[in-house]
């Protein structure tokens, strides 16, 4: 099976061959240090992420990090500051399943999440950005 990048970002691109999957990921040169090491036994499946306001789509993999990291690589306009769930600037409405990779003390309305604190799960996730 092949997972192709659906993001329309034509700036920097790189392809990774992972377990017989070819994945194209948008990235900026400063984000390369955010790449994670090899996944443990419970590797998350690729997820199609749609950024509804900017009309961009991408395939998220374990190596993409949080939804905030993916949004930045796909050049989706996102307010940001701390990157660890303390400022609340990267909050957005999300439909679909997410998993929290870090906690935050910020209280959010139902359906809103901090993009720097979660990774997508399931088949498809839509972010209102």
N, C-alpha and C positions, 0 to 999 in steps of 0.2 A: 504494500500500500504506500502511496505517496501523499504527503501533506505539503501543499504548496502555499506560499505566502499570498494572501489576497490583499495585502496592504498596498496602496497606490504610491507609497513613498518611493521616489526614484533616487533619493540620495543614497547613502552607504548601504550596501547589502552584502551578506555573506551567506553561504550555504553550509549546512552541517549535515553529515551523514550519520544518522543515529539509528542503530538497530534496524536496518533496512528501510528507514524512513528518510526522505530528503526533506529538509526543512529550511526555508529561506526566512531569515530574520532581519528586520530593519534594526540598525544600531548606529550609534555615533561612536567615534573613537574613544571618547572618555568613558563610555559604558562598558568597555571590554573588561575592566577590572571587576565588574559586577557579576561576571559569568560565574556560575556555581561549579563546584567540582562534580565528579561523577555522582549520579543519584544513588541512593540506597536501594534496598529491595523494593520498596513501594513507590515506583515511578508513576507520577501522574500522567494520564493519557493526554495527548494533544487536545486542545479546546479551541474552537473558532470563537474569536472575540470580535464583536462589532462595536465600533464607536459611532453611535447613531447620529450625533450632531455633525461630526466631521465626515461622515459617510466613508469611513475606512474600516477595513477588516484585516485581521491577521490571525495566524494560527499560533497559539501560545503553546510552548513546551516547558518542561521543567527548567531548562536553561534560561528562560526569559525572566525569571524572578517574579516580582509582584506585578499587579496590573499597572501600577504607576510606571515601573520600568518599561513595560511593553508600550504604554502610551507615549512615553518620551522617545523611544526608538522609532515609533511610527509617526513622529512629529504631530501628535495630537495636542492641541493647546490645553495645558493643564497647569493650574496654580499649584505651587509647591514651595516648601521651605525646609522642614526638618527631615522628612523621609522616614521617620520612625513612629508616627502616630501621635505626636504631641501637639502639632499646630492645627490640624483639621482642614488645611487648605485643599488637600487632594480628595475631598469627599465628593462622591457622585452617586446618582441613582444607578443601581445595578439590577438587572433582571437575569435570573439564572443562579446556579450554585456557586458559592465561593468557600474557600477554606482560609481561616485566619492563620498567618504565619508569625504574627506578633500581636500583642495586645495593646489596647489604647484605653485611656480613661475618658475619652470624649464621647458624650452621649449623642447619638444620631437618630433622626426619625426613621421609621420603618422603611426598608428598601434602600437606604443610603449606607454607603460603606466608605472607609478610608482606603484608597487605592494602594497606598504604601503598606498596608497591613494584610492584604489578602491576595490569594492566587485563585484563578478560575478552576472550576471542576465541572464535570458533565460534558455534554456535547457542544453547547453553545452558550455564551454569555454576552449580554448586551450592556454596554456602559453608555450613559448619557453624557457624552463629551463630544 
